[in-house]
Amino acid sequence: MADAARERRPDLKILFMTGYSENATIASGFLDPGMSMMTKPFAIDALATRIRNIIEAS
């Protein structure tokens, strides 16, 4: 879905949430520039902070 969205909006920031290890996902080269990852579980405050940082970095 992220790839399809980026076809229409190449600069779209993407935040993935997963239960897998963040290190394992990043090591496999999964994330392109402008993509971020959060691993579960996380506090709602951490999610809000991450979203704020992504928006402000644009």
C-alpha positions as CSV (number, residue, x, y, z in Angstrom):
1,M,0.0,0.0,0.0
2,A,2.9,2.4,0.8
3,D,4.4,1.8,-2.6
4,A,1.1,2.5,-4.3
5,A,0.6,5.7,-2.3
6,R,4.2,6.8,-3.2
7,E,3.5,6.3,-6.9
8,R,1.0,9.2,-6.6
9,R,2.9,11.2,-4.0
10,P,6.6,10.4,-4.1
11,D,7.5,12.6,-1.2
12,L,4.8,11.0,1.1
13,K,6.2,10.2,4.5
14,I,5.5,6.6,5.7
15,L,5.4,5.3,9.3
16,F,5.2,1.5,9.6
17,M,4.2,-0.2,12.9
18,T,5.3,-3.8,13.5
19,G,5.8,-6.4,16.1
20,Y,9.0,-7.5,14.5
21,S,12.5,-6.3,15.5
22,E,13.2,-2.9,14.1
23,N,16.9,-3.9,13.6
24,A,15.9,-7.0,11.5
25,T,13.6,-4.9,9.3
26,I,16.1,-2.1,8.7
27,A,19.0,-4.6,8.1
28,S,17.0,-6.2,5.3
29,G,16.9,-2.8,3.4
30,F,13.1,-2.5,3.8
31,L,12.9,1.2,4.5
32,D,13.4,3.7,1.7
33,P,14.2,7.4,2.4
34,G,11.2,9.1,4.1
35,M,10.1,5.9,5.7
36,S,10.1,5.2,9.5
37,M,9.4,2.2,11.7
38,M,8.0,1.8,15.2
39,T,8.0,-1.5,17.0
40,K,5.1,-2.6,19.1
41,P,4.3,-2.1,21.9
42,F,4.7,1.6,22.2
43,A,3.1,4.3,24.3
44,I,0.6,6.7,22.6
45,D,2.9,9.6,23.5
46,A,5.7,8.0,21.6
47,L,3.5,7.6,18.6
48,A,2.4,11.2,18.8
49,T,6.0,12.4,19.1
50,R,7.1,10.3,16.1
51,I,4.3,11.6,13.9
52,R,5.1,15.2,15.0
53,N,8.8,14.7,14.1
54,I,7.9,13.3,10.7
55,I,5.6,16.2,9.9
56,E,8.1,18.8,11.1
57,A,10.9,17.3,9.1
58,S,9.0,17.9,5.9
